[in-house]
Amino acid sequence: MLQMMYCVERSDGPDQWVQEQCFKTEFKAFVNARAKSLAFTNVYRVIYQSPGLSGEVLRVAKGKALLNSDDRLVG
């Protein structure tokens, strides 16, 4: 059975990301990225990875999620 992992990456410049740690759940990865973004000045992101499939879940800075220009929020 293939397992999906959620990895925390640190921004190391424009379009440069350094993988720091991976977790089995999205929640644990988000908590880790949020804590690091509060402790340090870097932007962090959570990505999902499984064989043949990967993508960005969210970016976090100063403890808050950063929205992409194509995010569609209601309300």
A tleap script that builds the chain and sets N, CA, C and O, in Angstrom:
source leaprc.protein.ff14SB
mol = sequence {
  NMET LEU GLN MET MET TYR CYS VAL GLU ARG
  SER ASP GLY PRO ASP GLN TRP VAL GLN GLU
  GLN CYS PHE LYS THR GLU PHE LYS ALA PHE
  VAL ASN ALA ARG ALA LYS SER LEU ALA PHE
  THR ASN VAL TYR ARG VAL ILE TYR GLN SER
  PRO GLY LEU SER GLY GLU VAL LEU ARG VAL
  ALA LYS GLY LYS ALA LEU LEU ASN SER ASP
  ASP ARG LEU VAL CGLY
}
set mol.1.N position { 0.839 -1.189 0.000 }
set mol.1.CA position { 0.000 0.000 0.000 }
set mol.1.C position { 0.884 1.252 0.000 }
set mol.1.O position { 1.833 1.349 0.778 }
set mol.2.N position { 0.569 2.192 -0.864 }
set mol.2.CA position { 1.336 3.421 -0.960 }
set mol.2.C position { 0.904 4.386 0.128 }
set mol.2.O position { -0.287 4.543 0.399 }
set mol.3.N position { 1.875 5.027 0.744 }
set mol.3.CA position { 1.598 5.948 1.834 }
set mol.3.C position { 1.894 7.373 1.395 }
set mol.3.O position { 2.946 7.650 0.820 }
set mol.4.N position { 0.956 8.273 1.669 }
set mol.4.CA position { 1.185 9.675 1.385 }
set mol.4.C position { 1.862 10.297 2.593 }
set mol.4.O position { 1.500 10.010 3.734 }
set mol.5.N position { 2.844 11.146 2.340 }
set mol.5.CA position { 3.550 11.866 3.394 }
set mol.5.C position { 3.345 13.361 3.174 }
set mol.5.O position { 3.184 13.823 2.044 }
set mol.6.N position { 3.354 14.095 4.266 }
set mol.6.CA position { 3.249 15.550 4.226 }
set mol.6.C position { 4.571 16.112 4.727 }
set mol.6.O position { 4.972 15.852 5.861 }
set mol.7.N position { 5.241 16.875 3.887 }
set mol.7.CA position { 6.580 17.359 4.215 }
set mol.7.C position { 6.580 18.874 4.391 }
set mol.7.O position { 5.872 19.598 3.691 }
set mol.8.N position { 7.389 19.334 5.340 }
set mol.8.CA position { 7.580 20.752 5.610 }
set mol.8.C position { 8.855 21.189 4.900 }
set mol.8.O position { 9.910 20.570 5.042 }
set mol.9.N position { 8.734 22.269 4.133 }
set mol.9.CA position { 9.884 22.821 3.429 }
set mol.9.C position { 10.053 24.284 3.813 }
set mol.9.O position { 9.070 24.993 4.027 }
set mol.10.N position { 11.300 24.735 3.899 }
set mol.10.CA position { 11.649 26.111 4.240 }
set mol.10.C position { 12.062 26.853 2.974 }
set mol.10.O position { 12.807 26.326 2.147 }
set mol.11.N position { 11.571 28.079 2.833 }
set mol.11.CA position { 11.970 28.906 1.699 }
set mol.11.C position { 13.420 29.326 1.878 }
set mol.11.O position { 13.814 29.816 2.936 }
set mol.12.N position { 14.205 29.128 0.829 }
set mol.12.CA position { 15.626 29.461 0.861 }
set mol.12.C position { 15.956 30.415 -0.283 }
set mol.12.O position { 17.078 30.424 -0.790 }
set mol.13.N position { 14.980 31.212 -0.681 }
set mol.13.CA position { 15.148 32.152 -1.784 }
set mol.13.C position { 14.019 31.978 -2.783 }
set mol.13.O position { 13.182 31.088 -2.633 }
set mol.14.N position { 13.995 32.826 -3.801 }
set mol.14.CA position { 12.935 32.728 -4.806 }
set mol.14.C position { 12.909 31.345 -5.470 }
set mol.14.O position { 13.891 30.919 -6.077 }
set mol.15.N position { 11.805 30.675 -5.348 }
set mol.15.CA position { 11.596 29.346 -5.942 }
set mol.15.C position { 12.620 28.312 -5.493 }
set mol.15.O position { 12.915 27.371 -6.229 }
set mol.16.N position { 13.164 28.480 -4.289 }
set mol.16.CA position { 14.095 27.501 -3.721 }
set mol.16.C position { 13.549 27.036 -2.379 }
set mol.16.O position { 13.309 27.844 -1.482 }
set mol.17.N position { 13.355 25.729 -2.251 }
set mol.17.CA position { 12.792 25.152 -1.035 }
set mol.17.C position { 13.697 24.037 -0.528 }
set mol.17.O position { 14.220 23.241 -1.308 }
set mol.18.N position { 13.876 23.991 0.805 }
set mol.18.CA position { 14.702 22.975 1.445 }
set mol.18.C position { 13.799 22.122 2.326 }
set mol.18.O position { 13.154 22.633 3.242 }
set mol.19.N position { 13.755 20.832 2.050 }
set mol.19.CA position { 12.914 19.930 2.838 }
set mol.19.C position { 13.497 19.772 4.237 }
set mol.19.O position { 14.695 19.535 4.395 }
set mol.20.N position { 12.638 19.906 5.258 }
set mol.20.CA position { 13.103 19.817 6.636 }
set mol.20.C position { 12.635 18.550 7.339 }
set mol.20.O position { 13.431 17.879 7.995 }
set mol.21.N position { 11.357 18.215 7.210 }
set mol.21.CA position { 10.821 17.075 7.950 }
set mol.21.C position { 9.529 16.607 7.285 }
set mol.21.O position { 8.817 17.404 6.673 }
set mol.22.N position { 9.225 15.307 7.407 }
set mol.22.CA position { 7.996 14.743 6.841 }
set mol.22.C position { 7.177 14.076 7.937 }
set mol.22.O position { 7.719 13.579 8.924 }
set mol.23.N position { 5.859 14.075 7.744 }
set mol.23.CA position { 4.917 13.523 8.711 }
set mol.23.C position { 3.878 12.678 7.983 }
set mol.23.O position { 3.679 12.823 6.777 }
set mol.24.N position { 3.227 11.805 8.721 }
set mol.24.CA position { 2.178 10.961 8.143 }
set mol.24.C position { 0.854 11.700 8.016 }
set mol.24.O position { 0.005 11.307 7.216 }
set mol.25.N position { 0.659 12.777 8.802 }
set mol.25.CA position { -0.609 13.502 8.734 }
set mol.25.C position { -0.379 14.961 8.349 }
set mol.25.O position { 0.652 15.550 8.675 }
set mol.26.N position { -1.347 15.523 7.660 }
set mol.26.CA position { -1.292 16.924 7.257 }
set mol.26.C position { -1.304 17.833 8.486 }
set mol.26.O position { -0.634 18.866 8.504 }
set mol.27.N position { -2.065 17.446 9.510 }
set mol.27.CA position { -2.169 18.259 10.719 }
set mol.27.C position { -0.810 18.413 11.403 }
set mol.27.O position { -0.426 19.524 11.769 }
set mol.28.N position { -0.084 17.317 11.578 }
set mol.28.CA position { 1.232 17.381 12.224 }
set mol.28.C position { 2.198 18.238 11.414 }
set mol.28.O position { 2.990 18.989 11.983 }
set mol.29.N position { 2.137 18.130 10.102 }
set mol.29.CA position { 3.005 18.942 9.248 }
set mol.29.C position { 2.650 20.421 9.375 }
set mol.29.O position { 3.541 21.267 9.444 }
set mol.30.N position { 1.353 20.738 9.405 }
set mol.30.CA position { 0.926 22.130 9.547 }
set mol.30.C position { 1.377 22.709 10.883 }
set mol.30.O position { 1.890 23.828 10.929 }
set mol.31.N position { 1.194 21.960 11.971 }
set mol.31.CA position { 1.603 22.436 13.297 }
set mol.31.C position { 3.107 22.703 13.322 }
set mol.31.O position { 3.550 23.707 13.880 }
set mol.32.N position { 3.887 21.814 12.724 }
set mol.32.CA position { 5.334 21.983 12.668 }
set mol.32.C position { 5.707 23.225 11.857 }
set mol.32.O position { 6.544 24.018 12.290 }
set mol.33.N position { 5.098 23.397 10.696 }
set mol.33.CA position { 5.390 24.554 9.845 }
set mol.33.C position { 4.983 25.853 10.540 }
set mol.33.O position { 5.694 26.855 10.458 }
set mol.34.N position { 3.843 25.834 11.219 }
set mol.34.CA position { 3.375 27.030 11.929 }
set mol.34.C position { 4.327 27.400 13.057 }
set mol.34.O position { 4.685 28.568 13.210 }
set mol.35.N position { 4.741 26.412 13.848 }
set mol.35.CA position { 5.666 26.674 14.959 }
set mol.35.C position { 6.989 27.244 14.449 }
set mol.35.O position { 7.533 28.180 15.035 }
set mol.36.N position { 7.497 26.681 13.366 }
set mol.36.CA position { 8.759 27.173 12.811 }
set mol.36.C position { 8.600 28.586 12.262 }
set mol.36.O position { 9.504 29.410 12.401 }
set mol.37.N position { 7.456 28.872 11.639 }
set mol.37.CA position { 7.255 30.206 11.076 }
set mol.37.C position { 7.137 31.260 12.171 }
set mol.37.O position { 7.472 32.424 11.952 }
set mol.38.N position { 6.658 30.856 13.356 }
set mol.38.CA position { 6.592 31.785 14.484 }
set mol.38.C position { 7.964 31.985 15.122 }
set mol.38.O position { 8.268 33.073 15.614 }
set mol.39.N position { 8.788 30.949 15.118 }
set mol.39.CA position { 10.102 31.011 15.763 }
set mol.39.C position { 11.173 31.647 14.877 }
set mol.39.O position { 12.122 32.245 15.384 }
set mol.40.N position { 11.027 31.524 13.574 }
set mol.40.CA position { 12.026 32.024 12.635 }
set mol.40.C position { 11.355 32.940 11.626 }
set mol.40.O position { 10.127 33.003 11.569 }
set mol.41.N position { 12.138 33.644 10.836 }
set mol.41.CA position { 11.566 34.610 9.887 }
set mol.41.C position { 11.282 34.015 8.517 }
set mol.41.O position { 10.834 34.729 7.619 }
set mol.42.N position { 11.530 32.731 8.338 }
set mol.42.CA position { 11.341 32.109 7.028 }
set mol.42.C position { 9.873 31.815 6.746 }
set mol.42.O position { 9.042 31.755 7.652 }
set mol.43.N position { 9.581 31.633 5.463 }
set mol.43.CA position { 8.285 31.123 5.019 }
set mol.43.C position { 8.429 29.615 4.893 }
set mol.43.O position { 9.438 29.121 4.391 }
set mol.44.N position { 7.424 28.891 5.347 }
set mol.44.CA position { 7.419 27.433 5.261 }
set mol.44.C position { 6.220 27.007 4.440 }
set mol.44.O position { 5.226 27.728 4.350 }
set mol.45.N position { 6.318 25.829 3.842 }
set mol.45.CA position { 5.175 25.280 3.126 }
set mol.45.C position { 5.048 23.802 3.453 }
set mol.45.O position { 6.014 23.131 3.815 }
set mol.46.N position { 3.817 23.320 3.312 }
set mol.46.CA position { 3.524 21.897 3.485 }
set mol.46.C position { 3.194 21.351 2.107 }
set mol.46.O position { 2.362 21.907 1.390 }
set mol.47.N position { 3.849 20.261 1.744 }
set mol.47.CA position { 3.547 19.605 0.477 }
set mol.47.C position { 3.185 18.151 0.755 }
set mol.47.O position { 3.634 17.569 1.742 }
set mol.48.N position { 2.372 17.571 -0.119 }
set mol.48.CA position { 2.082 16.144 -0.002 }
set mol.48.C position { 2.917 15.415 -1.035 }
set mol.48.O position { 3.149 15.913 -2.137 }
set mol.49.N position { 3.364 14.223 -0.657 }
set mol.49.CA position { 4.193 13.417 -1.552 }
set mol.49.C position { 3.769 11.967 -1.474 }
set mol.49.O position { 3.605 11.408 -0.390 }
set mol.50.N position { 3.595 11.375 -2.622 }
set mol.50.CA position { 3.411 9.930 -2.744 }
set mol.50.C position { 4.027 9.561 -4.090 }
set mol.50.O position { 4.223 10.437 -4.932 }
set mol.51.N position { 4.331 8.310 -4.305 }
set mol.51.CA position { 4.952 7.938 -5.582 }
set mol.51.C position { 4.126 8.425 -6.778 }
set mol.51.O position { 2.967 8.043 -6.936 }
set mol.52.N position { 4.720 9.254 -7.600 }
set mol.52.CA position { 4.067 9.740 -8.803 }
set mol.52.C position { 3.128 10.915 -8.607 }
set mol.52.O position { 2.494 11.358 -9.565 }
set mol.53.N position { 3.021 11.437 -7.382 }
set mol.53.CA position { 2.079 12.521 -7.116 }
set mol.53.C position { 2.629 13.406 -6.011 }
set mol.53.O position { 3.043 12.912 -4.962 }
set mol.54.N position { 2.634 14.716 -6.244 }
set mol.54.CA position { 3.022 15.653 -5.193 }
set mol.54.C position { 2.425 17.011 -5.511 }
set mol.54.O position { 2.104 17.309 -6.661 }
set mol.55.N position { 2.280 17.828 -4.481 }
set mol.55.CA position { 1.738 19.163 -4.666 }
set mol.55.C position { 1.761 19.943 -3.375 }
set mol.55.O position { 1.905 19.379 -2.290 }
set mol.56.N position { 1.617 21.245 -3.506 }
set mol.56.CA position { 1.641 22.124 -2.341 }
set mol.56.C position { 0.273 22.162 -1.673 }
set mol.56.O position { -0.754 22.266 -2.343 }
set mol.57.N position { 0.271 22.075 -0.347 }
set mol.57.CA position { -0.963 22.176 0.428 }
set mol.57.C position { -1.175 23.621 0.854 }
set mol.57.O position { -2.236 24.190 0.599 }
set mol.58.N position { -0.169 24.231 1.505 }
set mol.58.CA position { -0.261 25.618 1.925 }
set mol.58.C position { 1.109 26.163 2.276 }
set mol.58.O position { 2.073 25.416 2.444 }
set mol.59.N position { 1.176 27.504 2.385 }
set mol.59.CA position { 2.382 28.195 2.843 }
set mol.59.C position { 2.036 28.928 4.126 }
set mol.59.O position { 0.912 29.397 4.303 }
set mol.60.N position { 3.023 29.023 5.030 }
set mol.60.CA position { 2.808 29.643 6.334 }
set mol.60.C position { 3.918 30.652 6.595 }
set mol.60.O position { 5.095 30.364 6.377 }
set mol.61.N position { 3.529 31.849 7.068 }
set mol.61.CA position { 4.490 32.873 7.484 }
set mol.61.C position { 3.943 33.556 8.726 }
set mol.61.O position { 2.763 33.903 8.782 }
set mol.62.N position { 4.790 33.747 9.711 }
set mol.62.CA position { 4.403 34.392 10.967 }
set mol.62.C position { 3.184 33.723 11.580 }
set mol.62.O position { 2.342 34.391 12.179 }
set mol.63.N position { 3.086 32.401 11.434 }
set mol.63.CA position { 2.008 31.633 12.042 }
set mol.63.C position { 0.698 31.626 11.287 }
set mol.63.O position { -0.273 31.027 11.749 }
set mol.64.N position { 0.646 32.281 10.129 }
set mol.64.CA position { -0.610 32.366 9.377 }
set mol.64.C position { -0.426 31.838 7.963 }
set mol.64.O position { 0.644 31.968 7.367 }
set mol.65.N position { -1.488 31.242 7.439 }
set mol.65.CA position { -1.457 30.718 6.075 }
set mol.65.C position { -1.418 31.874 5.084 }
set mol.65.O position { -2.109 32.877 5.259 }
set mol.66.N position { -0.614 31.726 4.053 }
set mol.66.CA position { -0.542 32.706 2.972 }
set mol.66.C position { -1.434 32.239 1.838 }
set mol.66.O position { -1.409 31.067 1.463 }
set mol.67.N position { -2.217 33.149 1.296 }
set mol.67.CA position { -3.119 32.799 0.205 }
set mol.67.C position { -2.428 32.994 -1.132 }
set mol.67.O position { -1.642 33.925 -1.308 }
set mol.68.N position { -2.723 32.123 -2.054 }
set mol.68.CA position { -2.265 32.271 -3.433 }
set mol.68.C position { -3.238 33.169 -4.170 }
set mol.68.O position { -4.381 33.326 -3.741 }
set mol.69.N position { -2.810 33.750 -5.256 }
set mol.69.CA position { -3.683 34.635 -6.024 }
set mol.69.C position { -4.869 33.892 -6.630 }
set mol.69.O position { -5.897 34.503 -6.922 }
set mol.70.N position { -4.736 32.575 -6.822 }
set mol.70.CA position { -5.837 31.812 -7.418 }
set mol.70.C position { -6.741 31.156 -6.370 }
set mol.70.O position { -7.656 30.418 -6.737 }
set mol.71.N position { -6.509 31.406 -5.070 }
set mol.71.CA position { -7.394 30.860 -4.034 }
set mol.71.C position { -8.752 31.538 -4.118 }
set mol.71.O position { -8.840 32.756 -4.278 }
set mol.72.N position { -9.786 30.760 -4.009 }
set mol.72.CA position { -11.149 31.275 -4.057 }
set mol.72.C position { -11.783 31.077 -2.683 }
set mol.72.O position { -12.122 29.958 -2.298 }
set mol.73.N position { -11.936 32.179 -1.951 }
set mol.73.CA position { -12.535 32.109 -0.622 }
set mol.73.C position { -13.956 32.635 -0.681 }
set mol.73.O position { -14.250 33.589 -1.401 }
set mol.74.N position { -14.825 32.012 0.074 }
set mol.74.CA position { -16.224 32.421 0.133 }
set mol.74.C position { -16.464 33.068 1.485 }
set mol.74.O position { -16.026 32.551 2.513 }
set mol.75.N position { -17.162 34.203 1.485 }
set mol.75.CA position { -17.532 34.821 2.759 }
set mol.75.C position { -16.832 36.072 3.080 }
set mol.75.O position { -17.078 36.664 4.131 }
savepdb mol mol.pdb
quit
